[in-house]
């Protein structure tokens, strides 16, 4: 898997931004087939930071009712990344 395809998007939620301020921990939505080493290399390459720890979580899809039928949303893999002391990722530069 190419490193460009590993990270889909950053997690921009109230909980993740609070964790980023306190613990230098950032969340990302990643490809379900990506492993921790690929996630670490991709984040170090694209954001020029030193990654200390990677934790992953697979959230299963939910059943949704659509009209008379039932549909299922797809599963999502999330990665929570801890950075080295003093390092920071800025998602919104210039805002």
N, C-alpha and C positions, 0 to 999 in steps of 0.2 A: 504494500500500500504506500502511495506517495504521501509525503508529509503535508502537501497542500490539501489533501482530502481528509485529513484526520480531524481537524477542528472545524465544526460547522458554525458555531456562534458562541459568543460569551453569554453567560447567565446574568441578566441584569434584573435582579429582584431586590427587594428591600433587605431580605435576609442575607443575600450574597454580598451586597455592598456594605452591610454592617460587619460581616466577617472579614472583608477586605481591609477595612479600617483598623480593626482590632488585631487580627491574627495574620495578616499578609496572606490570606487564603482567597483564591479566585476560582470561580466556577465557569465551566465551559460545557456546551453540548458537543459531543464528539460522535464519530462514526461508531456504530455498535460493534464492528469487527476490530477496532483499534485496541491495542494493548497498552499497558502503562508506559513501557519504554518508548513506543511511538508517540504517545501523547507528550511525554517529557521532552523528546527531541524536537517535536513540532513547536511547542511553546517557547523553548529556548531559542529556536531559530527565528521565529516570527516576531517575538517581543524582546529579544536580546536581554534576557534575565537568566538567573541561575535557579533552577527548580530543585527543591530539597525533597519534596514528598508529593506523591500522586495517589489520590483515593478515587475509586470509581463506584458508580451506582447505576444499576439498570432499573428504570421505572417501567413496569409493565403497561401495556396499552389498556385503555378503559373501554367498557361497552357503552355505546351511545345509542339512543333511540332516534331514528330518522324516519319520520312518518310512521308507516305501519311496520317497518323493518327495524333490524338492529344492525349497527355498524360497530366496528372496533377501531380505535385509534392505534397508531403504531407505537411500539416501545421506543423509549428514549434512553440513551446512555449519557450520563453526566460525569464529568471529571472535576474534582476539587483539587487544586494545586496550591501547595505551600511554597513560598519563595524564600530565598536566603535573606538574612537580616539586612534591612536598609533598601531592599529592591522593591519596585513598584511598577504596576501596569496601569497605564492611563487609557481607558477606552474612549473617553470623550475629550480629546485635546482641542483646546480653543473654544470650548463652550462655556 
